[in-house]
Amino acid sequence: MKLQQGTICAILAVLHMASRPNQQIPASEIAEIYGVSQHHLAKVLRTLSLAGIVESTRGPGGGCSFIGDARKITLYDIIRLFESGWFSAYPGEPHGQTDVAEELYRVVGEVDRHTAATLQSVTLQTIINNALRTARRRGHKAMVAE
Amino acid sequence: MIAEGADVVLAAEGLREAGVTIDTVTLEDIARIVEIDAQVTGSSKADFWYGCYARQNTDPKCTFLVAHRDGEFAGCTIGAIQAWEFGSPPCGWVEVMFVAPQHRNAHVATGLFEAVVDYFRNNGIYTVRTMLHIDDHSLISFFRMQGMAAGPYIELEMQAD
């Protein structure tokens, strides 16, 4: 599975904000940490803002913050904002195809179904919790921001 | 990097606040489980649940735990230790995770999950598995939230007609 750079940027930005609830994060901070241009990030944040996932505040002390529910928003919810038609690359109803083509589409559909089930069941909070668990297991306290 | 204070589920605290206790199943619980399960799923499975109760009393590698909230049945879980099934070294299977509708979102399932994992751990088992319907995203999401992820086995099936 290969996601576009903008999609990866969006997921990382949302996770960064969601793991810091009620905080205004300067966009420049996110851009620097994840090595993306501020221009690119601004476009991504605009899409996330229109979807009601993040909110931006201008002026001194301003920045962007996560306003969604991290326990409800899944990776799929973010990905579908940036990867339109991702699950429609192959025909779902292969009418008029050969038996071999029908079987091929069934297998591809099987892969899509597993991918969708995975992305639709992984919430932002799950990723944040698992990252914390992993950091603690490895004793990587330095990885946990103060 | 993850910020300090990010939300990690603190089940024990949540359970205390929600008035939830977890114990081994009793015959009284089974009648209530059969009743609620039939209401939720639309099919009565009395033989299955009483069978699980009998197994819990005879099989030392199986546990059947129930959660009560303010004295009322709130949910149950069944854990079983299986060795060499499908060639797998010993592991703990979470066979059932059920929460009564009126007690959902009260940390009941999290408490039951932690209790059944404790049972496995106390029996020297450190790998935990379960199996779910691929379209049951909310239940898959629950187990993922507890730290579970796809494992090395895959389920295959066919119609044998």
Interface residues (C-beta under 8 A of the other chain):
Chain A: S19 R20 P21 Q23 I33 A70 R71 T74 R113 H114 A117 T118 Q120 S121 V122 T123 Q125 T126 I128 N129 N130 A131 L132 R133 A135 M143 V144 A145 E146
Chain B: M1 I2 A3 E4 G5 A6 D7 V8 V9 I134 D135 H137 S138 I140 S141 R144 M145 G147 A149 A150
